[in-house]
Amino acid sequence: ASPEAIATVVSFACHPVVIGPDVPGAGPDFVGPLRTEASRIRKGAVTVFLQGAAGDALPLEAFGEAEGHKVAAGFGQRLALEATHAVADAHPWPIEIDRSDWGSVTPISLYRRRLASEQPMQPLRSARRIVSLPLMELPPAADLERELGERREDLAARLEQGETRVTTNVIRYHIAWLEGMLAEEAAGGRATAIEGEIWAARIGDCAIVGAPGEIFGAIGTAVRRDSPAAVTIFAGYSQGSLGYVATPDEYAFGGYEPAISHRGYGQPAPFSPEVAGIIERTALELLGELFAEPRP
């Protein structure tokens, strides 16, 4: 068996928005430089990036303008160094250390690494589960109609005053959602829950968990902490992205993620606070199944 790595999987929980929307063109933000640098250091190994539970994480220097590309490159290269440092002494196979004496002016002990005589099985398994993710109480249709009228009046007044997209886009954002929700109501009703897929994979003593949303960091941390795997990667934005999933304690503060972001996703209401727990429990149950006693 070759000791050389064929792939390096890197996960980092952060919105890739070092480069702002005013910079023309498209690019890989910090992820591209990260992969390039990690692949350069670990020659012969392709670098795969998995976004973590980044729902509440932005770069310190976010939405950069003219210097955004330079900042993104530095950020990605720094992360590549951290990632390669984390696996610098890792070996794909269990090893043992042999000790021997070596004669000199003073006794010296020599140590040599070798593959362990018994190599364990490297299970490769996966599991998935479709779960119902409940929404908070839906606003009455009358409230939606009233807000829609107010938003339309506000937009018309701002356009008449010559305001630009800087101030009018946010109003159009709400109008589009309100019109969509009223159309759903007229067509038979709005959903009160959304189905999503939680999945997990076991690769030897490591695991990858995926959840379909912009998951808050504490949720991913809880799964990694309680996982039976030696190393667990929690990947958000997997099997689609249904919206932001905040921790229950965040709802008291309101704000974009737990109170407004569902409109951008076209959902009738925010996720219920219990959704965080559903994702955690389901992920850990799947991991428990994958790391149970080996199958005969």
C-alpha positions in Angstrom: 0.0 0.0 0.0 1.3 3.4 -0.9 1.8 5.9 2.0 1.1 8.8 -0.3 -2.2 10.7 0.0 -4.4 10.7 -3.1 -6.8 13.4 -1.7 -7.0 15.9 1.1 -10.4 16.8 2.4 -10.5 20.3 4.0 -13.6 21.7 5.8 -13.9 25.2 7.1 -17.1 26.9 8.3 -17.2 30.4 6.8 -19.2 32.2 4.1 -16.9 32.6 1.1 -17.5 36.3 0.8 -14.1 37.9 1.2 -14.7 39.4 -2.3 -17.7 41.7 -2.4 -20.5 41.9 -5.0 -19.1 45.2 -6.5 -16.0 43.4 -7.8 -16.6 42.6 -11.5 -16.4 39.0 -12.6 -16.6 35.7 -10.8 -14.1 33.8 -8.7 -13.6 31.1 -6.1 -13.0 33.6 -3.2 -10.8 32.1 -0.5 -11.6 28.5 -1.5 -9.7 28.5 -4.7 -6.4 29.7 -3.2 -6.9 27.3 -0.3 -7.2 24.3 -2.7 -4.3 25.5 -4.9 -1.9 25.9 -2.0 -2.9 22.7 -0.2 -2.4 20.7 -3.4 1.0 22.4 -4.0 2.2 21.4 -0.5 0.8 17.9 -0.7 1.9 17.0 -4.2 -0.1 14.4 -6.0 -3.1 14.8 -3.7 -6.2 16.6 -5.0 -7.8 18.9 -2.5 -11.5 18.7 -1.9 -13.3 21.5 0.1 -16.4 20.9 2.1 -18.2 23.9 3.5 -18.9 23.6 7.2 -21.7 24.8 9.4 -21.2 28.4 8.3 -24.6 29.9 8.9 -23.4 32.5 11.4 -19.8 32.9 10.3 -18.4 35.7 8.0 -14.7 36.5 7.3 -13.3 39.2 9.4 -12.6 41.1 6.2 -15.7 40.5 4.2 -17.2 42.0 1.0 -13.9 43.5 -0.1 -13.7 45.9 -3.0 -10.5 46.6 -5.1 -8.2 44.6 -2.8 -10.7 41.8 -2.3 -8.9 39.3 -4.5 -5.6 39.8 -2.6 -7.3 39.4 0.8 -9.0 36.2 -0.4 -5.8 34.8 -1.7 -4.0 35.4 1.6 -6.9 34.0 3.6 -7.1 30.9 1.5 -3.3 30.3 1.7 -3.3 30.7 5.4 -6.1 28.2 5.8 -4.2 25.8 3.5 -1.2 25.9 5.9 -3.4 25.1 8.9 -5.0 22.2 7.0 -1.7 20.7 5.9 -0.3 21.2 9.4 -3.2 19.3 10.8 -2.5 16.2 8.7 1.3 16.5 8.4 2.0 13.5 10.7 -1.1 11.6 9.8 -0.6 8.2 8.2 -3.2 6.3 6.2 -2.3 3.0 7.9 -1.7 2.1 11.6 2.0 2.1 12.4 4.1 0.8 15.2 7.4 2.2 16.6 10.4 -0.1 16.9 13.1 0.7 19.3 16.7 -0.5 19.1 20.0 0.3 20.9 22.8 1.9 18.9 26.4 1.9 20.2 28.3 5.2 20.4 30.3 7.0 23.0 27.1 7.1 25.0 24.1 4.8 24.6 21.6 5.9 22.0 18.1 4.6 21.3 16.9 4.6 17.7 13.3 4.6 16.7 11.8 3.4 13.4 8.2 3.5 12.2 6.8 0.5 10.3 3.4 -0.6 9.3 1.6 -2.5 12.1 1.5 -6.2 11.5 -2.3 -6.3 11.8 -4.2 -3.8 9.8 -7.9 -3.2 10.7 -10.7 -3.2 8.3 -11.5 0.2 6.8 -15.3 0.2 6.6 -16.9 2.3 3.9 -20.6 2.9 4.7 -23.3 5.6 4.3 -26.8 6.3 5.6 -29.4 8.8 5.0 -32.8 9.9 6.4 -35.5 12.2 5.2 -36.8 14.3 8.1 -39.7 16.8 8.5 -38.4 20.2 9.5 -41.3 22.2 11.0 -41.8 25.9 10.4 -42.9 28.6 12.9 -46.5 29.7 12.9 -47.4 31.2 9.5 -48.5 34.8 9.3 -52.2 35.3 8.4 -52.9 36.0 4.8 -54.5 39.3 5.8 -51.2 40.4 7.3 -49.4 39.5 4.1 -51.8 41.6 2.0 -51.5 44.6 4.3 -47.7 44.4 4.2 -47.7 44.0 0.5 -49.8 47.2 0.0 -47.4 49.1 2.3 -44.3 47.8 0.6 -45.7 48.7 -2.9 -46.5 52.3 -1.7 -43.1 52.7 -0.2 -41.4 51.5 -3.4 -43.4 53.8 -5.6 -42.6 56.8 -3.4 -38.8 56.0 -3.4 -38.8 55.5 -7.2 -40.5 58.8 -7.7 -37.8 60.5 -5.5 -35.2 59.0 -7.8 -33.7 56.5 -5.3 -31.5 53.8 -6.6 -31.3 50.0 -6.2 -29.2 50.6 -3.0 -32.5 51.4 -1.2 -35.1 49.9 -3.5 -33.8 46.4 -3.8 -34.5 45.5 -0.2 -38.2 46.5 -0.8 -38.4 44.5 -4.0 -37.0 41.5 -2.0 -40.0 41.7 0.4 -42.5 42.3 -2.3 -41.4 39.3 -4.3 -41.8 37.1 -1.2 -45.2 38.5 -0.3 -46.5 38.0 -3.8 -45.2 34.4 -3.8 -46.8 33.5 -0.5 -50.2 35.0 -1.4 -50.1 33.0 -4.7 -49.4 29.8 -2.7 -52.2 30.6 -0.4 -54.6 31.1 -3.3 -53.4 27.8 -4.9 -54.3 25.7 -1.9 -52.2 26.8 1.1 -48.7 27.2 2.4 -46.4 24.5 3.8 -46.0 24.2 7.6 -43.0 21.9 7.3 -40.3 21.1 4.8 -38.7 17.8 4.1 -34.9 17.6 4.2 -32.2 14.9 3.9 -29.6 14.3 6.6 -26.8 11.9 5.5 -23.7 10.5 6.9 -20.7 8.5 5.6 -18.1 6.5 7.3 -14.6 6.2 5.8 -12.5 4.0 8.2 -12.5 5.8 11.5 -13.6 9.1 10.0 -17.0 10.4 9.2 -18.7 13.1 7.1 -22.2 14.4 8.0 -24.3 16.5 5.6 -27.3 18.7 6.4 -29.3 20.8 3.9 -29.0 24.4 5.1 -27.0 27.2 6.3 -26.4 25.6 9.7 -25.2 27.6 12.7 -21.7 26.7 13.9 -22.8 25.5 17.3 -24.9 22.8 15.7 -22.0 21.4 13.7 -19.8 21.6 16.8 -22.3 19.6 18.9 -22.4 16.8 16.2 -18.6 16.7 15.9 -18.2 16.6 19.7 -20.6 13.7 20.3 -19.7 11.7 17.2 -18.2 8.2 17.7 -15.7 8.9 14.9 -12.1 9.8 15.5 -12.6 12.7 13.1 -15.9 14.1 11.9 -16.5 16.7 9.2 -19.9 18.5 9.4 -20.9 19.8 6.0 -23.7 22.3 5.6 -25.3 23.2 2.3 -25.5 19.5 1.4 -28.3 17.8 -0.5 -29.6 21.3 -1.3 -29.9 24.3 1.0 -33.3 24.9 2.6 -32.5 28.0 4.6 -30.7 29.2 7.7 -30.9 27.0 10.8 -30.2 28.9 13.9 -29.7 27.7 17.5 -32.8 28.1 19.7 -31.2 30.8 21.8 -30.8 33.1 18.8 -34.5 33.5 18.2 -34.9 35.9 21.2 -32.6 38.3 19.4 -34.4 38.3 16.1 -32.3 39.6 13.2 -31.7 38.3 9.7 -31.0 34.6 10.1 -33.8 33.5 12.5 -36.4 36.0 11.4 -36.0 37.3 7.9 -33.8 35.0 5.8 -36.6 32.6 5.0 -38.0 35.1 2.6 -34.9 34.9 0.4 -35.4 31.1 0.4 -39.1 31.4 -0.6 -40.2 29.7 2.6 -43.5 30.6 4.3 -41.9 31.1 7.7 -38.7 30.6 9.6 -37.7 27.2 10.8 -39.0 26.3 14.2 -36.3 26.5 17.0 -36.6 22.7 17.4 -35.1 22.1 13.9 -31.5 22.5 15.3 -32.2 19.6 17.7 -33.7 17.5 14.9 -30.6 17.9 12.8 -28.3 17.1 15.7 -30.1 14.0 16.9 -30.6 12.6 13.4 -27.0 13.1 12.5 -25.8 11.4 15.7 -28.3 8.5 15.2 -26.9 7.9 11.7 -23.3 8.0 12.9 -24.3 5.6 15.7 -25.6 3.1 13.1 -22.5 3.5 10.9 -20.1 3.0 13.8 -21.9 0.0 15.4 -20.2 -3.4 15.5 -18.9 -4.4 12.1 -21.4 -6.4 10.0 -20.7 -10.1 9.5 
